[in-house]
């Protein structure tokens, strides 16, 4: 059946316009369970809470889409799960005074000083991936059977509690699916037309089968993925932010369907448009910016290392282009082995003013994952969990995107007190300050991360991930095969250029002392604007393909990566026994922390944005975008296992020209060994008009950082920053 996407979008919008999440009734039920909990373990209580939600939350089906996923569960319209639902996050909120608030209190002074941006979470409650391959290959009946077998051999009480919770929560999830099947059968019985009856019977058939059993068709597989993503994230109180590596997972089903005559390219594209419409409409992407934290991964490689580019890849990308869907983030794994046809499709989307794409380089990220101790087969399953942050599908809970460390602010700490006689001595002091602060944050997080399973375990997530059933340990207790934490750093270009300015001004030319330079930063260079102009225009900057900076930048980043390893070269451990990984993903925190940071020695003005990702600072002149890529080519990105994005801003151009330019830059980037790449194609004059007359320019879309948005829906501050990018 081909569904009408427009009618589906209208039905979604009409439903969510009056959507009742039933928050109060569900919370009352959970409070009653809590009052009777007595000496129940956190595992048993979480499983009981999940069962209550699955058994009592009202379910809803749509006439114009085959998916079954929506139930009133405490989530508002513009939420994707995680801590945004007080129902799913009941235990999190209840226990916050015992661990989360204490972490927040300990971090308060550093937050106020602009050294770090973090919330009251010592662990990440978002950007999860489920074990989708396990769900599709075994179904939850298979998962439950494995957990039951492990339970009979469990040797300690915690393992028995954890496994029983996985079993109980999984059975509750299947009861929820059965309620969708029952609702579909009831609607079929009341249907007024043959088509309507056929539709609901089809939904009932799928809901009665998946995710209990392995799917038989691509449509069933997609329904299982969507249902598990929505339901598990909601009832667990965490953010399952990705649908996973869809084209790799779904292609075998598509091929079998095609052979059996059950599907064709048009129907496949139709299913993906319906999926994309859900995110766009629920979050009202056309009228306001609301973070969706929803991603799809395509491309890359299959589990055997062969190139993944197939008709499902094409159907997903064609659906994006056809419907101009913006707010499901399309994360595209690329490599030198991919065919030009793939790059042409990516370029076609971006030149059509749909900046929904980031491109992640398999040739760098997979070796980087192996370098940090992950098996090659597992590294090949990587997905981007929220914006472009990397996690492994099936084997990992990587907590991240909860802490951002302001590297230039730490340099200013040193500059304010240093009397170093040589640049090498000053440089060593900065690196020591960075190391001390990172290690302090690690210790602070570890102290409270160890309490995660005590207060808020994740039995459903754990049941899908490799290692948890086998070891009888929840994912929050380090049960997954990999339990990493990616501690994000911010503004490498600002740091690199500031260090180089100190070297040039204080040590190479003796134009100024350290103390005098710090005073100029404190006064925003107002006492010496000529020196600031000299710094900006005459001292070389990272990203301009300058030979000296091309040699210096890799040294800085190598030394920062080394901070994450002990004297024996081993990565430092987190509170779950996993590794800490260095990461640079800015989201839009480069703006927030910039607003707390005085002027920096690179000539950046006070309280303005810091540099983004691996890109040069916003205020410097870059004559050729290829210069940015040539600068990137000198950095060893395999030292950074997470996506380290280079943003390149281009002037808008005719699509026929733009496609060749984008493919050329992407090809150069792959040869340069860059980590990840994303483009913005902007028209400065058009953005100025849109800012002043938003009602006339609702068609302009921009890439903000790890997400995209309709330009006129953004705050004035964000609009001004993007306009400034467009004139560089």
Legacy VTK file of the C-alpha trace (Angstrom):
# vtk DataFile Version 3.0
C-alpha trace
ASCII
DATASET POLYDATA
POINTS 728 float
0.000 0.000 0.000
1.253 3.499 -0.904
0.240 6.029 1.732
-0.478 9.700 1.039
2.332 11.527 2.842
0.488 14.849 2.880
-2.564 13.275 4.495
-0.320 11.485 6.966
1.414 14.747 7.936
-1.948 16.453 8.370
-3.156 13.597 10.568
-0.007 13.763 12.690
-0.419 17.520 13.105
-4.092 17.308 14.013
-3.365 14.639 16.621
-0.431 16.401 18.263
-2.254 19.740 18.299
-4.578 18.366 21.003
-2.338 15.576 22.285
-2.798 14.673 25.954
0.326 12.952 27.352
-1.651 11.785 30.435
1.208 12.861 32.670
-0.688 13.332 35.934
-2.587 9.998 35.945
0.537 8.027 35.099
2.605 9.833 37.723
-0.036 9.084 40.338
0.186 5.397 39.485
3.974 5.429 39.752
3.765 7.179 43.107
1.509 4.413 44.390
4.007 1.797 43.216
6.779 3.738 44.904
4.858 3.936 48.169
4.505 0.163 48.184
8.040 -0.571 46.966
9.398 -1.331 50.409
12.772 -3.000 50.063
12.604 -3.538 46.311
15.859 -3.152 44.448
16.180 -0.360 41.897
16.035 -3.057 39.189
12.716 -4.451 40.387
11.228 -1.011 40.903
12.279 0.170 37.426
10.758 -2.961 35.880
7.514 -2.373 37.798
7.413 1.230 36.601
7.962 0.147 33.003
5.224 -2.464 33.321
2.791 0.092 34.719
3.404 2.516 31.849
3.194 -0.202 29.190
-0.044 -1.576 30.652
-1.814 1.728 31.321
-0.669 4.423 28.889
-3.368 4.995 26.216
-2.269 3.840 22.750
-3.040 5.565 19.466
-2.929 4.426 15.834
-2.920 6.523 12.681
-5.101 5.916 9.657
-2.530 7.180 7.170
0.615 5.399 8.380
1.335 1.734 9.071
3.532 2.414 12.087
2.465 1.666 15.656
4.393 3.661 18.226
2.399 6.489 19.825
1.135 6.163 23.351
0.385 8.839 25.951
3.356 8.390 28.226
4.119 11.736 29.804
6.012 13.066 26.781
4.957 16.421 25.421
4.729 17.176 21.723
8.230 18.583 21.344
10.055 15.876 23.288
11.916 12.768 22.207
12.042 10.961 25.523
14.916 11.050 27.907
14.498 13.316 30.888
11.791 15.297 29.156
9.089 12.963 30.439
8.575 12.996 34.222
6.903 9.603 33.836
9.784 7.732 32.217
12.293 9.610 34.380
10.399 8.984 37.635
13.297 7.250 39.404
15.775 9.767 38.012
13.799 12.670 39.478
13.096 10.881 42.755
16.747 10.047 43.413
18.266 13.269 42.056
19.058 14.694 45.529
21.175 11.614 46.275
23.565 11.910 43.336
22.617 14.168 40.442
22.119 17.370 42.409
25.342 16.743 44.300
27.250 16.581 41.013
25.574 19.776 39.885
26.575 21.515 43.115
30.199 20.452 42.765
30.271 21.775 39.186
28.535 25.081 39.915
31.590 27.303 40.336
33.257 26.036 37.151
30.014 26.538 35.239
29.683 30.083 36.510
33.284 30.827 35.497
32.669 29.492 31.981
35.205 26.673 32.265
32.597 24.021 31.649
29.043 23.695 30.418
27.213 20.799 32.036
23.923 19.882 33.610
23.255 17.900 36.767
24.063 14.660 34.974
27.312 12.862 35.745
26.242 10.426 32.996
24.564 10.895 29.644
20.816 10.308 29.531
20.597 10.826 25.785
22.150 9.768 22.462
21.673 6.040 23.056
21.489 3.378 20.381
19.676 0.123 20.959
20.914 -3.270 19.869
18.799 -3.102 16.735
20.578 -6.005 15.059
19.750 -8.197 18.036
16.118 -7.075 18.034
15.763 -7.851 14.329
17.591 -11.167 14.414
16.183 -12.597 17.662
13.024 -10.686 18.510
12.183 -10.094 22.145
11.049 -13.669 22.580
14.616 -14.692 21.777
16.016 -11.999 24.068
13.766 -13.121 26.932
14.764 -16.759 26.416
18.446 -15.845 26.604
17.908 -13.821 29.774
15.904 -16.636 31.363
18.684 -19.092 30.598
21.275 -16.748 32.090
19.090 -16.306 35.167
19.215 -20.018 35.924
23.027 -19.794 36.042
23.350 -16.444 37.836
25.590 -16.722 40.858
25.000 -13.432 42.698
21.959 -11.466 43.797
22.661 -8.370 41.714
22.863 -10.482 38.546
19.570 -12.193 39.416
17.913 -8.828 40.048
19.258 -7.366 36.815
18.268 -10.332 34.636
14.811 -10.600 36.172
14.264 -6.908 35.490
15.291 -7.409 31.849
12.793 -10.273 31.546
9.959 -8.423 33.264
10.511 -5.192 31.341
10.764 -7.055 28.018
7.509 -8.876 28.666
5.887 -5.536 29.492
7.114 -4.119 26.189
5.509 -7.031 24.351
2.238 -6.427 26.189
2.371 -2.852 24.920
2.796 -4.097 21.347
-0.113 -6.497 21.903
-2.267 -3.558 23.010
-1.516 -1.872 19.678
-2.548 -5.067 17.888
-5.799 -5.217 19.870
-6.525 -1.568 19.131
-5.884 -2.147 15.426
-8.252 -5.114 15.386
-10.919 -3.034 17.123
-10.532 -0.233 14.594
-10.674 -2.747 11.744
-13.943 -4.122 13.106
-15.400 -0.597 13.185
-14.001 0.451 9.799
-16.415 1.989 7.309
-14.483 1.051 4.192
-12.584 -1.901 2.823
-9.365 0.144 2.555
-9.590 1.285 6.159
-10.302 -2.243 7.366
-7.398 -3.588 5.327
-5.081 -0.951 6.758
-5.859 -1.707 10.401
-5.735 -5.455 9.893
-2.303 -5.002 8.353
-1.163 -2.988 11.372
-2.633 -5.580 13.730
-0.750 -8.341 11.951
2.555 -6.499 12.277
2.015 -5.466 15.903
1.145 -9.031 16.849
4.432 -10.221 15.383
7.127 -7.589 15.980
9.105 -6.929 18.045
8.246 -10.285 19.671
9.587 -12.259 16.707
12.144 -11.485 14.006
10.484 -9.486 11.208
9.598 -11.093 7.897
9.535 -7.969 5.704
11.236 -4.598 5.467
8.050 -2.898 6.626
7.897 -5.104 9.721
11.568 -4.430 10.407
11.050 -0.670 10.127
7.988 -0.862 12.381
9.990 -2.830 14.974
12.802 -0.254 14.908
10.444 2.704 15.266
8.378 1.044 17.996
11.446 0.085 20.042
13.067 3.478 19.625
9.966 5.349 20.765
8.749 2.947 23.434
12.047 2.047 25.095
13.321 5.614 25.217
10.029 6.760 26.675
9.545 4.195 29.419
13.229 4.066 30.391
13.499 7.845 30.674
16.476 8.086 28.328
16.967 9.354 24.801
17.280 6.702 22.114
18.297 9.273 19.560
18.964 7.112 16.519
17.018 4.748 14.314
20.355 3.079 13.666
22.154 2.069 10.490
18.970 1.680 8.483
20.187 0.876 4.994
22.556 -1.820 6.230
19.913 -3.437 8.468
16.991 -3.176 6.080
18.580 -4.111 2.762
18.330 -7.918 3.252
14.600 -7.515 3.960
14.209 -5.214 0.957
15.987 -7.672 -1.342
13.772 -10.530 -0.172
10.640 -8.386 -0.537
11.650 -7.289 -4.009
12.213 -10.873 -5.098
8.820 -11.880 -3.696
7.040 -8.928 -5.314
6.108 -7.359 -1.960
7.894 -4.043 -2.510
9.278 -1.714 -5.161
11.431 1.438 -4.952
8.368 3.711 -4.856
6.885 1.927 -1.847
10.218 1.883 -0.033
10.642 5.622 -0.523
7.053 6.130 0.659
7.761 4.318 3.944
10.800 6.477 4.614
8.896 9.673 3.841
6.288 8.639 6.404
9.068 8.081 8.932
10.625 11.464 8.202
7.246 13.189 8.307
6.676 12.007 11.857
9.711 13.843 13.220
9.120 16.980 11.163
5.458 17.284 12.123
5.657 16.282 15.779
8.409 18.844 16.372
6.815 21.500 14.111
10.096 21.992 12.284
8.600 24.437 9.791
7.331 26.893 12.393
9.823 26.800 15.268
13.134 25.292 16.191
12.655 22.352 18.518
15.529 19.913 19.011
14.516 16.487 17.697
17.582 14.429 18.681
16.569 12.006 15.934
19.066 10.536 13.492
19.363 7.978 10.718
22.701 6.499 9.671
23.289 5.501 6.054
26.254 4.458 3.939
29.526 3.293 5.400
30.217 -0.403 5.367
28.493 -3.687 6.026
29.534 -5.977 8.858
32.049 -7.716 6.582
33.648 -4.406 5.613
32.143 -4.214 2.122
30.712 -0.904 0.952
27.161 -0.188 2.093
25.377 1.651 -0.688
22.220 -0.013 -1.911
18.632 0.667 -3.013
17.597 1.329 0.601
20.283 4.020 0.857
18.889 5.552 -2.313
15.293 5.316 -1.090
16.133 7.117 2.170
18.055 9.901 0.420
15.385 10.222 -2.278
12.761 10.539 0.467
14.744 13.372 2.075
15.012 15.196 -1.247
11.434 14.565 -2.325
9.826 15.779 0.887
12.530 18.304 1.813
12.596 16.797 5.297
15.024 18.693 7.479
14.837 17.639 11.086
15.621 13.979 11.068
19.390 14.252 10.990
20.799 12.221 8.107
24.248 11.053 9.153
26.100 9.675 6.159
29.117 7.431 6.467
31.479 7.963 3.541
34.773 6.491 2.383
37.126 6.545 -0.569
35.583 3.244 -1.687
32.064 4.631 -2.168
30.755 5.188 -5.701
30.393 8.687 -7.114
26.631 8.084 -7.389
26.429 8.199 -3.578
28.291 11.498 -3.411
26.073 12.917 -6.155
22.961 12.153 -4.112
24.477 13.784 -1.020
25.445 16.853 -3.045
21.994 17.051 -4.655
20.340 17.227 -1.245
22.673 19.918 0.039
22.479 22.112 -3.073
18.678 21.904 -2.819
18.957 23.863 0.469
18.337 20.833 2.674
21.341 21.005 5.034
20.345 17.899 6.994
23.573 15.994 6.366
26.868 15.377 8.112
29.402 13.066 6.453
31.506 10.798 8.672
34.681 9.269 7.257
34.805 5.493 7.732
38.466 5.464 6.669
39.329 7.435 9.820
36.620 6.746 12.386
36.748 2.945 12.191
40.558 2.847 12.708
40.124 5.398 15.511
37.622 3.120 17.239
39.992 0.164 16.897
42.836 2.300 18.257
40.858 2.901 21.454
40.423 -0.825 22.003
37.262 -1.801 20.141
37.078 -4.867 17.911
37.024 -4.161 14.173
33.699 -5.964 13.706
32.111 -3.808 16.406
33.690 -0.589 15.125
32.002 -1.186 11.773
28.597 -0.836 13.456
29.145 2.758 14.560
26.277 5.199 14.354
25.882 8.844 15.282
23.667 8.982 18.299
22.404 12.559 18.516
24.036 15.059 16.195
27.243 13.431 15.015
28.568 11.885 18.236
29.639 8.289 17.723
28.425 5.215 19.538
28.404 1.561 18.571
25.114 -0.065 17.683
24.543 -3.296 19.672
27.540 -3.221 22.038
27.896 0.149 23.749
26.426 2.745 26.022
28.589 5.802 25.419
27.572 8.661 27.681
28.412 12.077 26.267
26.996 15.412 25.122
26.523 16.334 28.774
29.832 18.097 29.506
31.787 20.615 27.409
35.170 21.895 28.596
36.200 25.387 27.489
39.866 25.039 26.478
40.514 28.775 25.828
39.169 29.571 29.299
41.757 27.216 30.803
44.468 28.980 28.798
43.290 32.275 30.291
43.625 30.769 33.760
47.309 30.196 33.025
47.813 33.525 31.285
46.483 35.350 34.356
49.247 34.014 36.623
52.092 32.702 34.479
55.620 34.113 34.585
57.082 31.502 32.236
60.404 32.549 30.682
59.994 30.486 27.512
57.126 29.532 25.276
57.760 25.847 25.912
57.377 26.496 29.639
54.161 28.438 29.073
52.855 25.739 26.744
53.608 23.077 29.355
51.685 25.075 31.967
48.649 25.291 29.682
48.732 21.565 28.976
49.098 20.841 32.673
46.089 23.062 33.441
44.036 21.306 30.749
45.066 17.890 32.070
44.306 18.805 35.675
40.847 20.100 34.805
39.964 17.130 32.610
41.096 14.708 35.302
39.148 16.682 37.905
36.002 16.361 35.788
36.652 12.639 35.325
36.954 12.111 39.084
33.829 14.169 39.732
31.801 12.247 37.172
33.120 8.869 38.319
32.102 9.456 41.918
28.469 9.740 40.924
28.414 7.554 37.818
29.112 4.586 40.088
25.674 5.183 41.599
23.775 5.024 38.305
22.607 1.414 38.589
21.791 1.927 42.268
19.239 4.581 41.461
18.081 4.330 37.839
19.000 1.162 35.876
17.978 0.551 32.247
16.677 -3.029 31.953
15.123 -2.683 28.492
18.133 -0.995 26.935
20.361 -3.560 28.621
18.365 -6.496 27.270
19.193 -5.463 23.693
22.921 -4.813 24.133
25.709 -7.372 23.931
27.272 -8.218 27.275
24.444 -7.371 29.645
22.588 -10.691 29.522
25.810 -12.664 29.255
27.292 -11.022 32.344
24.072 -10.426 34.253
24.837 -6.729 34.578
22.812 -3.693 33.631
24.204 -1.227 31.093
24.384 1.377 33.866
26.649 -0.999 35.798
29.124 -1.523 32.951
27.344 -4.576 31.579
27.787 -3.640 27.920
30.815 -4.854 25.983
31.964 -1.237 25.766
31.014 1.410 28.320
32.750 4.549 27.087
32.392 8.169 28.123
33.269 10.835 25.565
34.262 13.957 27.476
33.861 16.790 25.016
36.329 19.606 24.598
35.595 22.913 22.962
37.242 25.448 20.650
40.511 23.891 19.462
41.113 26.615 16.852
40.672 29.361 19.451
43.143 27.538 21.693
45.683 26.888 18.918
45.585 30.453 17.624
45.785 31.878 21.154
48.850 29.806 21.941
50.461 30.916 18.686
49.708 34.567 19.482
51.338 34.190 22.892
54.369 32.621 21.235
54.616 35.379 18.632
53.881 38.430 20.805
55.563 37.495 24.074
58.420 35.182 23.166
59.342 35.598 19.491
59.025 39.389 19.136
58.813 40.539 22.794
56.139 43.093 21.928
54.290 42.538 25.182
54.517 40.611 28.454
52.199 37.847 29.586
50.696 40.119 32.217
50.122 42.909 29.711
48.504 40.521 27.239
46.159 39.235 29.912
45.166 42.817 30.825
44.373 43.476 27.167
42.142 40.373 27.140
40.415 41.636 30.280
39.740 45.018 28.659
38.714 43.540 25.306
41.729 45.139 23.576
40.095 48.554 24.025
43.410 50.032 25.202
45.267 48.834 22.128
43.003 48.246 19.124
46.001 48.455 16.776
47.568 45.435 18.450
44.304 43.551 18.193
44.162 44.333 14.474
47.752 43.163 14.154
46.939 39.891 15.934
43.906 39.240 13.742
45.437 40.228 10.424
49.171 39.587 10.693
49.687 36.595 12.976
48.979 33.331 11.106
45.836 31.388 12.015
44.832 27.749 11.946
42.728 26.803 8.929
44.502 29.028 6.410
46.979 26.375 5.241
49.879 28.156 6.915
52.964 25.935 7.174
53.798 26.921 10.750
50.249 26.384 12.023
49.973 23.167 10.024
52.878 21.871 12.101
51.765 23.390 15.418
48.073 22.390 15.419
48.759 18.624 15.288
51.142 18.989 18.228
48.464 20.688 20.328
45.795 18.140 19.500
48.148 15.206 20.000
49.097 16.520 23.433
45.428 16.971 24.365
44.604 13.427 23.258
47.472 12.198 25.435
45.775 13.750 28.485
43.203 10.949 28.300
45.855 8.253 28.789
47.830 7.313 31.889
51.593 6.883 32.130
51.247 3.389 30.638
49.315 4.645 27.633
45.987 3.240 28.812
42.826 5.292 28.534
41.456 6.493 31.865
38.424 4.598 33.162
34.962 5.897 33.935
32.641 4.823 36.724
31.309 1.862 34.705
34.749 0.488 33.856
34.759 1.832 30.315
37.215 4.232 28.689
37.211 7.994 28.609
37.590 9.243 25.038
38.663 12.694 23.852
35.982 14.342 21.763
35.306 17.663 20.072
31.632 18.173 19.295
30.412 21.687 19.921
26.637 21.366 19.437
25.955 25.084 19.912
27.813 25.327 23.212
30.642 27.203 21.463
28.223 30.127 21.500
27.044 29.707 25.094
30.551 29.383 26.541
31.783 32.158 24.280
29.295 34.461 25.994
31.075 33.705 29.282
34.624 34.121 27.986
36.587 37.371 27.865
38.743 38.262 24.885
41.388 35.702 23.971
44.979 36.175 22.761
44.040 35.214 19.192
42.278 38.578 18.818
38.784 37.236 19.402
36.573 39.881 21.034
35.066 39.298 24.469
31.830 37.367 24.836
31.677 36.297 21.202
31.481 32.782 19.833
34.365 30.366 20.192
35.536 28.212 17.272
33.403 25.252 16.154
34.610 21.682 15.873
37.748 21.390 13.761
36.986 24.568 11.833
38.975 27.813 11.953
37.710 30.665 14.082
34.760 32.570 12.658
36.408 35.987 12.466
39.444 35.100 10.360
39.658 35.310 6.581
39.836 32.035 4.683
40.541 32.641 1.011
39.740 29.132 -0.204
37.697 26.396 1.510
40.328 23.937 0.312
42.776 25.705 2.658
40.710 24.463 5.601
40.930 20.902 4.312
44.671 21.210 3.681
45.073 22.349 7.295
43.007 19.395 8.481
45.221 16.992 6.526
48.077 17.423 9.004
46.072 16.189 12.016
45.917 12.539 13.060
42.197 12.097 13.634
42.583 8.462 14.599
43.494 9.840 18.032
39.875 10.993 18.348
37.443 8.104 18.167
34.413 10.363 18.140
33.335 12.425 15.173
35.475 15.592 14.936
33.567 17.796 12.521
34.946 20.320 10.064
32.354 22.933 9.062
32.781 24.628 5.705
30.628 27.597 4.738
30.135 28.287 1.035
28.224 30.928 -0.856
25.087 29.609 -2.488
25.548 28.665 -6.118
23.647 27.081 -8.949
22.959 23.398 -8.164
24.782 22.148 -11.248
27.916 24.023 -10.151
27.414 23.403 -6.451
27.221 19.641 -6.823
30.626 19.501 -8.494
32.118 21.821 -5.861
30.764 19.760 -2.950
31.891 16.452 -4.472
35.320 17.924 -5.134
35.687 19.173 -1.559
34.417 15.883 -0.130
36.886 13.921 -2.259
39.717 16.192 -1.106
38.574 15.788 2.505
38.674 12.003 2.253
42.191 12.135 0.817
43.192 14.505 3.621
42.114 12.031 6.284
39.525 14.305 7.893
37.096 12.905 10.450
33.698 14.397 9.598
32.496 17.142 7.284
29.419 19.291 6.917
28.565 22.185 4.624
26.511 25.341 4.877
25.617 27.020 1.596
24.544 30.533 2.520
23.484 33.746 0.787
24.454 36.726 2.939
21.999 39.162 1.372
19.186 36.621 1.539
19.842 35.957 5.236
19.732 39.683 6.029
16.379 39.975 4.273
15.061 36.899 6.056
16.075 38.273 9.444
14.136 41.492 8.856
11.176 39.998 6.957
10.790 36.427 8.241
7.283 36.019 6.883
8.659 36.226 3.328
11.586 33.849 3.720
10.422 30.684 5.445
12.139 28.562 2.807
15.727 29.308 3.896
17.302 26.428 5.826
20.695 26.471 7.525
23.064 24.088 9.256
23.521 25.462 12.777
25.966 22.879 14.136
24.960 19.244 14.595
21.420 20.159 13.637
19.618 22.117 10.935
16.729 24.553 11.100
14.536 26.937 9.154
16.514 30.161 9.517
13.652 32.399 10.614
12.756 30.089 13.520
16.127 30.643 15.209
16.903 33.186 17.912
18.268 36.564 16.821
21.602 35.707 18.406
21.914 32.474 16.426
20.780 34.216 13.248
23.477 36.866 13.693
26.154 34.222 14.131
25.109 32.412 10.954
25.000 35.685 9.016
28.553 36.352 10.211
29.615 32.939 8.899
28.172 33.811 5.488
30.452 36.829 5.003
33.754 35.105 5.827
LINES 1 729
728 0 1 2 3 4 5 6 7 8 9 10 11 12 13 14 15 16 17 18 19 20 21 22 23 24 25 26 27 28 29 30 31 32 33 34 35 36 37 38 39 40 41 42 43 44 45 46 47 48 49 50 51 52 53 54 55 56 57 58 59 60 61 62 63 64 65 66 67 68 69 70 71 72 73 74 75 76 77 78 79 80 81 82 83 84 85 86 87 88 89 90 91 92 93 94 95 96 97 98 99 100 101 102 103 104 105 106 107 108 109 110 111 112 113 114 115 116 117 118 119 120 121 122 123 124 125 126 127 128 129 130 131 132 133 134 135 136 137 138 139 140 141 142 143 144 145 146 147 148 149 150 151 152 153 154 155 156 157 158 159 160 161 162 163 164 165 166 167 168 169 170 171 172 173 174 175 176 177 178 179 180 181 182 183 184 185 186 187 188 189 190 191 192 193 194 195 196 197 198 199 200 201 202 203 204 205 206 207 208 209 210 211 212 213 214 215 216 217 218 219 220 221 222 223 224 225 226 227 228 229 230 231 232 233 234 235 236 237 238 239 240 241 242 243 244 245 246 247 248 249 250 251 252 253 254 255 256 257 258 259 260 261 262 263 264 265 266 267 268 269 270 271 272 273 274 275 276 277 278 279 280 281 282 283 284 285 286 287 288 289 290 291 292 293 294 295 296 297 298 299 300 301 302 303 304 305 306 307 308 309 310 311 312 313 314 315 316 317 318 319 320 321 322 323 324 325 326 327 328 329 330 331 332 333 334 335 336 337 338 339 340 341 342 343 344 345 346 347 348 349 350 351 352 353 354 355 356 357 358 359 360 361 362 363 364 365 366 367 368 369 370 371 372 373 374 375 376 377 378 379 380 381 382 383 384 385 386 387 388 389 390 391 392 393 394 395 396 397 398 399 400 401 402 403 404 405 406 407 408 409 410 411 412 413 414 415 416 417 418 419 420 421 422 423 424 425 426 427 428 429 430 431 432 433 434 435 436 437 438 439 440 441 442 443 444 445 446 447 448 449 450 451 452 453 454 455 456 457 458 459 460 461 462 463 464 465 466 467 468 469 470 471 472 473 474 475 476 477 478 479 480 481 482 483 484 485 486 487 488 489 490 491 492 493 494 495 496 497 498 499 500 501 502 503 504 505 506 507 508 509 510 511 512 513 514 515 516 517 518 519 520 521 522 523 524 525 526 527 528 529 530 531 532 533 534 535 536 537 538 539 540 541 542 543 544 545 546 547 548 549 550 551 552 553 554 555 556 557 558 559 560 561 562 563 564 565 566 567 568 569 570 571 572 573 574 575 576 577 578 579 580 581 582 583 584 585 586 587 588 589 590 591 592 593 594 595 596 597 598 599 600 601 602 603 604 605 606 607 608 609 610 611 612 613 614 615 616 617 618 619 620 621 622 623 624 625 626 627 628 629 630 631 632 633 634 635 636 637 638 639 640 641 642 643 644 645 646 647 648 649 650 651 652 653 654 655 656 657 658 659 660 661 662 663 664 665 666 667 668 669 670 671 672 673 674 675 676 677 678 679 680 681 682 683 684 685 686 687 688 689 690 691 692 693 694 695 696 697 698 699 700 701 702 703 704 705 706 707 708 709 710 711 712 713 714 715 716 717 718 719 720 721 722 723 724 725 726 727
